[in-house]
Amino acid sequence: DLTTEQQHLKVAKFGQHCLKCLFLLIGINTLVDADMVPEPKIIDAALRACRRLNDFATTIRILEMVKYKAGRYKDIYPYVIQELRPTLDELGISTPEELDMDTI
């Protein structure tokens, strides 16, 4: 599990304006490898980094990763989406469910 300090570092890393696609993907892979659902503020920062890099596909993959990591805890994913809703609306990002990608 990530400590609070490590979580803040993740948010700061995704918030860097000079972040390149490769480093974004490395950061996201780190989140995927972690044995936890990332905090909404980390996901928010990652989504904003994707938007800065104009990488819509990765935003969907991030949201799919959150849903997969939530697994059998069915209340986690809706909570994360609720917390991210203002950011999703601001950035014009649809969830996989809104795109009917959750049935594939």
VENCOR-V989682 format. One line per field, one symbol per residue. psi: psi as a letter, one per 30 degrees, with the letter a starting at -180 (. if undefined). A space follows every 10 residues. Layout:
psi->???
This chain:
psi->kkleeeeeee eeeffkfgkl eeeeeeeeee eefkhlkkke eeeeeeeeee eeghieeeee eeeeeeeeee bfiffeeeee eeefeeeeee fhklleefgh fff.
